[in-house]
Amino acid sequence: MASVALTGHFANKLIPKSGSLSVVYIKASAYSTDGRPNLAAYKRGTGGRSSFNGIVATVFGCTGFVGRYVVNKLGKIGTQMILPYRSDFYDAQRLKVAGDLGQVLFTPFDIRDEESIAKAVRHSNVVINLVGRDYETKNFKFKDVHVDGVRRLARICRETGVERFIHLSYLNAAENPKPLVLRKPSMYKVTKFLGECAVREEFPTATILRASDIYGSEDRFIRYFAGPWRIHGTFLTLYRAGTETVKAPVFVSDVAQGIVNAARDPDTRCQVYQAVGPKRYRLSDLVDWFYGLMRKDEKWGYRRLDMKFDPVLGVKVALINLLSPGYPFGNVTWEAIEKESTTDVIDPNMPTLLDLGVNLTEMENQAPWELKPFRAYQYYDDKIGEFIKPPNPKVYQQC
């Protein structure tokens, strides 16, 4: 009779049959079914990427903006990862190097296919959900992703015996939000709120992180304002000129670190954390500062105006969504404009990333580097002091 042994969290129990070999996988735990210690489930190594820390994590949304940071941080601490992907495998393949050899596995999945979801989570003790949608398409509406899909993930994780479920939500999610730019409540905010409710119903011990606007490389906050689609030539129009909107942007690496810390700390079960930055700013001050860093100040022609005096914006949004319904250019949609116009409301009684042991990054130290590719006169050999560095934005309030 032949025998095979698998190392790591995928240790198996062999059931020999005459003339054949059958392998049945069981979830790794501290003890096997016969009561003997299961050595494959124990931590080993000195720490770092080539160790095993005892966590096998499935990361839904791994190829997204936040997902890539989460996968990298999990790999650094010796986590075995299962990365579900949809569409092209090569979008996910680059994440293979986040972990050591054999520690990062891939599986195709569809958020509407329960069998593929169960296959992705059956060997994991931690599941992280980062799946989200900023705009609707003909195949996926906000409700399909934020409510029905999340409920399906949480339910299957509970049924398969997953120990931890971590869900990334939105700071300003609300059951009945007040519309600012839209004529009706934002379905993005409503479905994010209903998604949280679905997670609590299906997986009561889940950990939820409510994130504000997240910035970083390839983000949809700094680059959203810096891109050519949001501004009309040199005129940028905001809801009430941005003077009544207050933001608490958070760096993507800080959000990812908070998720990783929550996965490693069992005391974070049943908790809701606010993933916000260390400072709050008026949107008007932030945007003016962004364009100052890009050398696009008033001398360049930059003007910030109230949206109600802009007849072009409505035509522009309609044209963008008509020409690119699958992926709106620059992410310019009415839902995105509603989101940019929303003030971040922070509950002082609710824990934040600081309570997860995260050292928060100040935006003043990160934004200049993020905006460097968007600078005007990028290849001009300027003299020392020719372009004056703009002053940092005024802090509205410390978080």
Secondary structure as GFF3:
##gff-version 3
##sequence-region A 1 399
A	DSSP	three_ten_helix	8	10	.	.	.	ID=ss1
A	DSSP	beta_strand	12	17	.	.	.	ID=ss2
A	DSSP	beta_strand	20	25	.	.	.	ID=ss3
A	DSSP	three_ten_helix	39	41	.	.	.	ID=ss4
A	DSSP	beta_strand	56	60	.	.	.	ID=ss5
A	DSSP	alpha_helix	65	76	.	.	.	ID=ss6
A	DSSP	beta_strand	80	85	.	.	.	ID=ss7
A	DSSP	alpha_helix	90	93	.	.	.	ID=ss8
A	DSSP	three_ten_helix	94	98	.	.	.	ID=ss9
A	DSSP	beta_strand	104	108	.	.	.	ID=ss10
A	DSSP	alpha_helix	114	121	.	.	.	ID=ss11
A	DSSP	beta_strand	126	129	.	.	.	ID=ss12
A	DSSP	alpha_helix	142	143	.	.	.	ID=ss13
A	DSSP	pi_helix	144	149	.	.	.	ID=ss14
A	DSSP	alpha_helix	150	159	.	.	.	ID=ss15
A	DSSP	beta_strand	164	170	.	.	.	ID=ss16
A	DSSP	alpha_helix	187	202	.	.	.	ID=ss17
A	DSSP	beta_strand	207	211	.	.	.	ID=ss18
A	DSSP	beta_strand	214	215	.	.	.	ID=ss19
A	DSSP	alpha_helix	222	226	.	.	.	ID=ss20
A	DSSP	beta_strand	235	238	.	.	.	ID=ss21
A	DSSP	three_ten_helix	239	242	.	.	.	ID=ss22
A	DSSP	beta_strand	246	247	.	.	.	ID=ss23
A	DSSP	beta_strand	250	251	.	.	.	ID=ss24
A	DSSP	alpha_helix	252	264	.	.	.	ID=ss25
A	DSSP	three_ten_helix	266	268	.	.	.	ID=ss26
A	DSSP	beta_strand	272	275	.	.	.	ID=ss27
A	DSSP	beta_strand	279	282	.	.	.	ID=ss28
A	DSSP	alpha_helix	283	293	.	.	.	ID=ss29
A	DSSP	beta_strand	303	306	.	.	.	ID=ss30
A	DSSP	three_ten_helix	307	309	.	.	.	ID=ss31
A	DSSP	alpha_helix	312	323	.	.	.	ID=ss32
A	DSSP	three_ten_helix	329	331	.	.	.	ID=ss33
A	DSSP	alpha_helix	334	340	.	.	.	ID=ss34
A	DSSP	three_ten_helix	353	356	.	.	.	ID=ss35
A	DSSP	alpha_helix	363	371	.	.	.	ID=ss36
A	DSSP	three_ten_helix	372	374	.	.	.	ID=ss37
A	DSSP	beta_strand	395	398	.	.	.	ID=ss38
###
